[in-house]
Amino acid sequence: MGLFTQEIENKLEAQFSFEHSLENLNVICKAVTAWGEGVLYFVSQDPVFKHFLLCLQVNDGIAEFRSVCKTDIDIPPLRLDPDFKEMNAMEVFRRLSAGDNV
């Protein structure tokens, strides 16, 4: 999958830890489906099993943290939001839960 640059992969892997709380993690990048309905905010990537990612997923206005596999997000095709700036994961979750766009 060519969604992430090496820089993004490195940042995602640097945040991978079962000991970190979401308050201490950042959303590194945001990806949307081609038609803009599904949104994923990527937080971390397993450095050993590189196909596993922790993300904040938003569908139909509902936000939830979940683990995804890179092969599962190939369809529908995603594109990175070039305007998204890295920010705290819990802040993103709180804002999305309040109905704000991030």
N, C-alpha and C positions, 0 to 999 in steps of 0.2 A: 504494500500500500504506500503510495507516495504522498499522503496527506501532510506528513510532518517533515520539517527540515531536520538536519542533524542537531542544530541548536535547540529546537523544541524537544527532540528526543532526549537530549542531555538534561535539560531542565526537568522534564517529567521524571526521568530516572533518579535524579538527585533528590526528589521529594518522596520517593518510595520508601515507606517504613510503616510497619504495623504499629509502631509506638507513637507516631505523630497524631495529634488531634487535628481536626479540620480547621480549627482556629489558627493553627500554625502553618497551614498550607495555602498556596496560591493556585488560582486557576491560571494555567499557562496560556491556553488558547481556546478559542471558541470556534466551533464548526456548525454550519447550518446545511440542511438538505438543499438541493437545487431549487426547490419551490418554497423554501423558507419556513416550513411548518415544524420540522423537528430541529431541535438545537441541542448540542452537546458542548459542555465546558470541561476540558480535560485538566486533571489535577496531577496524576502520577502514572508512571509506567513501571512495571516489574522489570528490573535490570537483567534478570536471568531468563524469565519467560516473557520476552519482549512483546508478545501479542496480547498481554493482559493490561488493561488500563482502568484507572479509577476516574470516573467522570460524574458530573452533575448533568442529568438528562432532563430535558423539558419537553413534554408532549401534552397537548391540549391544556396548557396553562398549569400543569402540575409538575413541580420540580422534585427530583429525588436523586440521591447519591447511589451509584451502582457501579459494579464492575462490568466491563464490556470486553469483548474480544475483537481485535482489529478486523478479523474476517467478517464479523457480524455487522460492522459499520461500513463495509465496502458498498453495500446496496441498502438504501439508495445512496448514490454518490454524494459525498460531502465536500464542502469547500470551506476554507478558513476565512473567518471574518478579519480582513486586514485592519479594521479600525479598532478591534478589541485590544485593550491594554491589560496586562497582567494585574490581577487583584486578588485579595483574600477570598478563599473559598467559602467561608461561612458568611461573609458579607454578600457575596454573589447569591448564595442560597437565601439569605434573609430578604434581599431585595426582590428576587424572583418570587418568593413566597408572598410578598406584599403586593405583587402584581406589577412591579416595575420592570422596565426593559433594561437589560445589562448588555 
